[in-house]
């Protein structure tokens, strides 16, 4: 089933409901969000930046806890 949401007001409610169904492996559902290509690329860059910052913060904290 492919669903296109016209209004984003109920988006989270609908996606969360579907995720609950997808969590039950017996039902055979999967939930994938489709984003336009420019948004996918921007999200990918932001996620990489976020992951790099987390790794950097963890490395700094490890050095501080050693002292």
N, C-alpha and C positions, 0 to 999 in steps of 0.2 A: 504494500500500500504506500503510495506516495501522497504526502499531504503538503499543500502549499497554504501557508497562513497569510491571510490578507491583512490582518491586524496583529501587531506584536503584543497587544495588551494581554492576551491569554497564552502567549507562547510558552512561558515557563510552566504554567499549570498543565498545559497539554503535554509538553515534553517530559515533565516529571511523572505524569500518569503513564505515559508510554514506557518510560524507563522502569517503572515498577513492574509492568508486564514483561519487559525484556529480561528482567532479573530472574524470572521463572523460566529456566531452560526448557521445561517441558512444553511451553507454549510455542517456541520457535520464533520469537520476535527479536528484531534487532533495531536499535535506534541510531540513526546517523543524521547528523545535521549537515545540510548542504549550504555552503557559503559561496558567494560569488568569488571568482578567481582573485580579484584585487584584495578582497577581504581575507581570503585564505592566505595569501602571501604576506599581508601585513600581520596577521595573527601568528604565522609561523616565525616571523622576525621577532615579534614581541615575546613569544614563548622562549625562543633561544636566548634573548636578552635576560629574561626572567631567570632561566635556568643557570645562566652564567653568573648572575648576581647571587643566586642562592649558593652556588658552589664556592664563589669567592667569600661569601659571608661565613660559610661553614669552615673554610680553611683558616680564616682569620680567628674564628672562635676557638678552633683547635689549638692554634698557636698561643692564644691567651690562656687557655686552661692548662697548658703545659707548665707555665711559669708558676 
